[in-house]
Amino acid sequence: MTVELDRSGCIACGLCEATCPAVFRIADDGLAEVYQQPADAVQQADAQQAADSCPVAVIHTAD
């Protein structure tokens, strides 16, 4: 799985980082970023949950 985040639409709510801190973090500019791709099935599931829960739908996953 690969994860991408459209930072231009991010509202910095922090939900992705709270849901999957192994993949997402809040960068120095205050917006979320993908800093590491999911390494295992648990992280993939958590990243997908973050994507599904994103209030502005800026997280995209692909197999």
C-alpha atoms as one frame of an Amber mdcrd trajectory, in Angstrom:
protein
   0.000   0.000   0.000   1.117   3.540  -0.716  -0.289   6.555   1.045  -0.438
  10.106  -0.283  -1.757  13.249   1.352  -2.771  16.415  -0.536  -1.329  18.947
   1.883  -2.939  21.869   0.033  -6.335  20.735   1.307  -5.248  19.742   4.810
  -7.019  21.533   7.659  -4.535  20.304  10.294  -7.157  18.596  12.439  -4.627
  15.958  13.570  -6.999  13.016  13.138  -4.634  11.155  10.806  -1.709  11.465
  13.203  -3.881  10.340  16.108  -5.177   7.357  14.114  -1.875   6.253  12.585
   1.190   7.956  14.092   3.493   5.444  12.387   2.619   6.977   8.999   1.384
  10.524   9.624   2.750  13.444  11.591   2.188  17.167  11.854   5.032  18.967
  10.093   6.713  22.156  11.247   4.291  24.208   9.110   1.344  22.803  11.078
  -0.035  20.595   8.293  -0.128  16.821   8.236   2.322  14.840   6.159   3.099
  11.254   5.291   6.570  10.692   6.679   6.713   6.911   6.325   4.784   4.383
   4.252   2.939   1.626   6.156   5.345  -1.176   7.035   2.894  -3.946   7.891
  -0.755  -4.986   7.797  -1.613  -3.201  11.047  -0.171   0.088   9.821  -1.940
  -0.374   6.486  -5.262  -0.853   8.261  -4.636   2.189  10.456  -3.632   4.311
   7.443  -6.791   3.234   5.613  -8.865   4.156   8.657  -7.190   7.579   8.695
  -7.979   8.025   5.000 -11.593   6.974   5.490 -11.970   9.299   8.494 -10.288
  12.392   7.036 -12.899  15.189   7.185 -11.585  16.815   3.993 -10.738  13.574
   2.122  -7.152  14.528   1.272  -5.598  11.146   2.142  -5.421   8.635  -0.687
  -4.300   5.015  -0.566  -3.438   2.606  -3.363  -2.410  -1.027  -3.436
